[in-house]
Amino acid sequence: MTTSNDNRSRPAPSRRRFLQTSAGLASVITLPSWLAGCGGGDDDRPLRLAVLSDVHLYDSTALGTSSELDAYLLQDRKMIRESVEILDAALAAIVADKPDALLISGDLTKDGERVNHELLASRLQALRARGIRAYVIPGNHDVANPDAKDFRSVPATAAETVDAAAFATIYARCGYGDTISRDPASLSYVAELGTGVWLFAIDSCRYAESAHPSAPITAGRVRAQTLAWLQHWLGVARQRGIAAIGTMHHGLIEHFPGQSSFFPEYLVEDREALAAAFAAAGLTVVFTGHYHAQDIVRASYGGVMVHDIETGSTVTAPSPYRLVTIDRGAGTLAITSSTVKATAGHPSDFVAWSQDYLETGLETLVAGLLGSAPYSLPAQTVAMLVPLIVPAMVAHYAGDEQLDDANVLATLQAMAQSADPMTAMLGGFVLGLWNDPQPGDNTLSITL
């Protein structure tokens, strides 16, 4: 299969979850003509959506905090303790924008704890009372997760989790109770977002592959039965001239070259075949998450351009959310993005505080990764590399990266040309982070 995309080859090292700094994305995607509405009438008014991802909600009132939770956060730098107040701030901003619906593309909870699911569902049902419908899908953290913990004691104890049936029940008013079709093989569904617009909510998680896994499966897969079901309903949408919008937790297209080699668990299995199937069936816009970065990539499959619109996590700075306007008459999908600016716990310093939390966390994590296998670099080398790598990561997750420091550029170019494979790999990786491929991440116009 031949595909074309806008990424350029660059390697990448192992990572914990990292996210970019603030982004303000303005994007216009022109949909194929057969997806455009007929025009005329009140039902053809633009449909407005909000998009969140990876909210990782954790109710510390119910599940506590402890030294064990602190140790976990040193290894997985998310603002878990602040997750509820960050979500509340994001939802308040979204309510002020008055969208018709909210999409959340998975990782709804820290680790699938039932109490956290119930808390999120209550927040989303309150949105419904304000006229904003919510639609969710599971992420790899959310269903039958053996890592669910209650931190009210030391050592922590197991917290109650949910299976697939319980997940659908808890979120019955957040997509699962008001569907056009439910996939019998997964937690995927089709729902009507507005007249002439259907949401294809795709469950790409692998919780069902082991009845009692010792650890959750991070990687993603769309089952053959689910793909056949999707193709059928995408065909129905096409026949009726209905716009198809997708959401899936795992990435569909590489967000930087090397991702599929170094971080395959962040991309859906058989991604190229799946993207080609989506393109053929008319699903050309898919909102994803999982990697905690806010980034747009595109690739052509059989002459059809597919966009993977990844949304960052609320629990990693800059805590972004997207606003989407679908104009069926014009056949366009316009995107803007904003970030949480203040929370109850940080009413005046959230932006600076969360940014420092990210940067100091990255410094610790990158140093730890470089000092251990497979890198096992000496401390002096690690100390030299951390100031080169961390700013590049921060810039990468902000989008539209641009390296203006000539001295840093020269250092990285020399590293990339080194005869030492490890040095060359690290130099090439960091250069690749600064070399942002098209389309732009913050302000752009896309025509399919």
N, C-alpha and C positions, 0 to 999 in steps of 0.2 A: 504494500500500500504506500502510495506516495502522498506525503503531506507537506505543506509549507507553513512555517510560522515565523514570528518576528524575533525569536530568541537566538542568541549567538552562543556558541559553545563556551562553557566555562565550568570548572569543577567546583565542588562544594564540600566542606567537611561536616562531620557529625555535629548535631546540635541538640540542645533542649529547645523548648518553644521560645521564640523571640518575636517581637513585633515592632513595627515602625513607629516613628513619631507622627505628629499631626499631618493629616492630609485633607484637602478639600477638592474632591473629585468632581469634575463636570464632564459628563460623557453623553454623547448622543449616538444611538445605534439605530440605523434605519433598517426596519424589518423587511423581509421579502414581500413583494406585492400581494401575494396570496394571503398573507397574514393581516393585511390592512383591512380595517372595517369599511362598511359601505358608506358611512358618513351620514350626517343628518340625525336629528332627534336627540332627546336628552340622554338616551342610553349611550350615545357616542361621546359624551364628555370624557376628558382624560381621566384615566384611572391612576390613583396615586398610592404608592406602596412605600413602606419603610422596611429596611432589612437590617437584621442583627445576626451575629454569629458568635458561637463559643462563649456564652455568657457564664458558664461554669458556676452556677448559683450554689452558694453554700450558706446554710442557715446556722450561724455560730450560736445563736440563742438556743437552738434545739440540739446541736451536735457538739458545741463547745470548741475551745481552743486549748492548745497544750504545747509543750516542748516538741512533741512528735509532729504536730502540724507545722511548727516553725522549721523543723528539720526538712520536712517535705517541701516547703516553699523555697528553701535554699537550693533544692535540686530541680525545681520546676517553678520558675519565677512568674507566678500569676498572682494577681491581687485578690486572692480567694477570700481573705477576711473582709475585704471591702466590697465583695461582689454584689451584695444586696443593695447597698446604697448607690453603687455605680449603675446598676440596672434601673433603680428607681429614677435616677437623674436622666438616664437615656430615655426611659419611657415618658417622663414628664416633657422632655424636649420633643419627642415624637408626637405626643398628644397635641402640643402647641402647633405642630405642623399639619395636623388634621388629615393624615392619610386615610385611605379606605381600609387598608389592611397592613398587617405586619408579618413578615416572614422571618423565621429564625432557623438557620441552616445547621442545626445540630450542636452537640456538646452543651446541652441545656443545664447540666449539673456538674458538680465537682467530679463525682464518680458514681452517678446513678442512684444516689440515696433517695428513697421514696419521699422522705420529708422535704427534700429539696425540689423534687418534681411537683409535689403538691403546692409548695410555696410559689413556684413559677406559674403553675396553672391558675392559682388564685389571682396573681398579678395580671395575667393575660385575660382572665374573665372580667376583671375590672376595666380593662381597655375596651372590651366588647360593650360594656355599659356606656362607654363614651363614643360608641359608633365605629370602633376600629376592630375589625376581625383579626384574629391571629391564626397563623398556620405554622406548625413545627414539624420537624423530622428529627429522628435520633442521630446522635453522634456516637463515636466509638466509646465515649465515657458513660453512656446513658442507660443501657439495658443489660441486666444480668452481670453487673460488674463486680468481681470479687474484691476490688480495691476499695469498696465503700467502707468508710470508717466513721465511728463515733468517737470523738476526741474528748469526751467529758471525763475520761479516766486515762491513766497511764499504767500499763500499755493501753492503746486504743482497742476498742472492740468492733466487731463487725456491725455495720448498719444495715437496716432493712433495705433491700433493693426492689426493683420491679422487673417482671418479665415482659415480653412483647404485648401480651394481652392487657396487662395492667397499664402499660404505657399508653396504649390506645384508649383505654377507659379514662385515665387521668386527663388526657388531652382530647376528650370527646368534643369539647367546645373550642378546640384549637386545631381544627382540620379533620379529625378522625370521625366526627359524628355528622358531618355535612359534606359528603363526597359524591362525586359523579360515579366513581368506581374505586374500590379497594383491591389492591393486589393480594391474592390469597397466599402468595409465597413470601411476603415481606410486609414491612410497615410502610410501603409506598402507597400513594393514593393520587387521585386526580380531583381537583376542586375548582369551582368557578370563582375566579377572583372578581370578575365583573362581566358585564355583557360582552361576549366575544373574546374573553381572555380566560384561559385555563391554566392552572398551576399543576405542574407535574412534580410532585414531591417524591423524591427518589431515596429509598432506604439503601444505602451502600455499606452498611455495617455488618459485621460478621459474628455477632453475639450468639447466633443460633448454631454455630459449627461445633460447639462443645457444650455438653449439658453442665459440666462443672469445671470450667477452665481455671487453671492456677493463676492466670493473668489475663487481662482483657486483650483482645486482638485489636491492635491499632489500625492495621491495614484495612482496605475497603474492597468490596466486590459487588457487582450487580449480577444477581443470579440469572441463569438462562431463562427461567420461567418469568422472572420479573422483566427482562428485556423484551420477551415476546409480548407480555401484557402491555408494556409501554408502547411498543411499536403498533399494537392494535389501536390503542386509544389515541396515539398521535395521528394515526390514519383517520380516525373518526374526526379529530379536530381539523385536520387538513381538508377533509371532504366538506366540512361545515364552514370553512373559512375562519376558523377560530385561532387566535394567537396563542402559541404554546410557550410558556415560560417555565423553566426548570429550576429546581433547587436540590442540592445533594451535598452531603458533608465533605466527602473527599474530592480532591482536585481532579478535574477532567483532562487538563492540559498542563504540561510543565510550566511552572512560573519562573523558572530559570533553568538553563541547560545544566544537566547533571543532577537535577532533583530526582529523576527516576532511578538513577544509580545509587545516590547517596541516601536519599530519603524516600524509597518507594512506598512506604506505608502512608505517605501523605497524598498519594495519587491513587485513583481507583485502578484496580487490576484490569489488564487488557484495555488500557485507556484509549489507544488509537482506534482499535476496532469499535469500542463503544462510542467514541466521538464520531466516527464515520457513520455508525448506525443512527445516531441522533441527527447528524446532518442530513442524511437521506430521508429521515422521517419528518424533518422540519423543526427540530428542537435546536435552535441556534444560540440561545442565551441561557446559561445555567449559572445560578448563584451558588457559590461554594464557600467553604470555611476551612477548618481543621488546622491550617498552618499558622494561624494567628497573624496573617499579613493581609494588608489591603492592596490588592494588585489585580490588574486585568491583563490577560493574555488571550491571543486568538490564533487560530490555525485553520487552514483551508483543507477540506475533505471533499474530494470530488467536485471541486469548484464552489463549494458552499462554505462560507466563513462561520466558524463557531467561536463564541466568546465564553470564556470561563471568568466570571466576575467573583473574585475571592473577597470576602469581607473579613476585616480584622476582628479581634476579640475585645469584648468590653472590659475584660480583666487584665488586659495588657495595654500599656500606654500606646496610642493616645485615646483608647476607648472609643472607637469610631462606630458610626451607623450611617446607613445610606438612605437616601430618598429617591424614589423612582417614579417617573411619570410616563405612562403608556398612552400615547395618542393613537388610537386605532385608525382614525381618519387619515392622519399623515403617515402612519406606519412607522412611527418612531418610538424609541424607548430612551428617555433622558435620565441621567443619573447625577445626583449631587451627593456630597458626603459632608458630614460634620463630626464633631467629637464632643465628648462630655467635658465641660469646662469647670464644673463645681459639683461637689457632693455634700451630703450632710456632715460628714466627718472632716471634709476639707473644703469649706465654703469659699476660701479665697486663694488657696495654694494648690489645688488639685493638679493642675497642669504641670507645675514645676515639681511637685512631690512625686507624681506618677512617672514623670520622665526620669527623675533621679532614681526611683525604684527600678526602672528598666535598665538604665545605664550601669548602675552599681551591680545589679544582678547579672548583666551580661559580662561584666569584667570578671566576676567570680566564676561564672559558668565556663567562659571561654578559657580562662586560666586552668581550670580543672580539667577540661577536655584536652587541651594541648599537653598537659603534664602527664596524662594517662594514656594507656594503649588505645588506638594503634599509634598515636603520635609519640608519646613518651619523650617529649622534648625537655632539655635541661631548663632549670628555673630562669637563667639569664636570657635564654632565647624566648621563653614564654613572656617575660617582662617586656621584651622588645616588640613582640607580635601583638599583644593585647591592645595597645593603643592604635595599631593599624587596623585590626579586625573589628573592634567594637563600633567605631564611628561608621564604618562601611555597613555594618548590619543595621545600625540605627537609620542610616540614610536609605538603605534598601527597603526597610519596612515603612518609611515615609513615602517612598515612590519618587519618580522623576529624579533619580540620583544624579549628582554632578560633582565630580572631584575637581576642586579649584586649587588645591595645594600642589604646586609643581614638585616640591621635594618628596611628598608622599607618593605622587605618581611615579617619580623616578625610582624610588625605593621598591615599589611594587613591581614595576617593569623589570627591574634587575632580579627580583626574586623569581618572577615567572620564567625568566630565561636561565635560571640556575641549573647546573648539571645535577644538583641533588634533587631527586624526585619529590621529596616531601616539601622542600622549599619552593619548588616550581609549582606544586599543586596548591599550596597555600597562597602564593602570590597570584596565581591565575584565578583562584576563587575570589579573592578580595577585589581584584581588578574587575572581575565579572559582576560583582555586586554594584560597583560604581557605574558600570556600562549598562544602563537601563535600556532594554529593547522596546520597540514600539509594540502596541500603542502606548501613548503616555498614560501615566497613572493618575494624574490630577486634573488636567484639562485637555479634552480631546473631542473629536467628532469622528464617528465611525460610520461608514456606509458599507453595508453588506452587498 
